[in-house]
Amino acid sequence: MEPIMIKNAIALLLLAAVGAIFVSLLAGYMPDEQLNLTARYYAERTAQDIGTANIVTAIVVTYRGLDTLGEVTVLFISAAIVGLVLAQGRLPTNVPGSPQQPRVPVGELLSTGSRLLTPLILLLGIYVFVNGHLTPGGGFQGGAIIASGMLLLLLADPLKHFSHRLIDVIESISGLLFVGIGVLGLLYAGGFLDNRLLPIGTLGELFSAGVIPLIYSLIGLKVGSEFSSMLASLSETEEA
């Protein structure tokens, strides 16, 4: 019992230390009475300069576009690592003589519900990233919603197989186009991922904010395909 007691004591000490840090931060927190210079510029100039009703969109996609590229790259590396790690345990499919896993029976409600809800989930994900410049949401949120549709299909049929080639093609093309638009903005506009490659249009309309709707659509497809690739790899391992 002594090793267990030592581990529990270490865990409690770590929790106490983290709690003390948060308490000290909370005690010293002083809310700003007014926006700082950068935040004030974003709040006052976003609609005029970028043409987006969603200020967060302008900051994420345009003002700090290089950071967004880094986030997408990190997600891509994570998906690639998951695929490489799980590749050794992937179940063989369509191989003569390979053992076939028996299908686990699922309820009719889950099976029928997944076929009904998955198209609606995909439409919702597309709506979220296409309208990211107008309403809360964007590419990362829409991509996660699309991946949740794939997860629902796997819950209804754990042995369902998805085309890794199709997922890889969607991920690769969307990533290349995303970087290509960023470079074009650097060459022909004001900087990397500058949205003024296309006319800004009228604030509040669907076809506005320059290329931001296109950028968010590409991010949504890329994020959705990467999450779907990880889910597919997890479902095809021997442990699954």
Secondary structure, DSSP 4 states (H G I P E B T S, - for coil): -HHHHHHHHHHHHHHHHHHHHHHHHHHT----SS--HHHHHHHHHHHHHT--S-HHHIIIIIITHHHHHHHHHHHHHHHHHHHHHHHTTBPP-S-TTPPPPPPPP--HHHHHHHHHHHHHHHHHHHHHHHTTTTSS--HHHHHHHHHHHHHHHHHH-TT----HHHHHHHHHHHHHHHHHHHHHHHHHSSSTT-GGGS----TTSSS-STTHHHHHHHHHHHHHHHHHHHHHHHHTBTT-
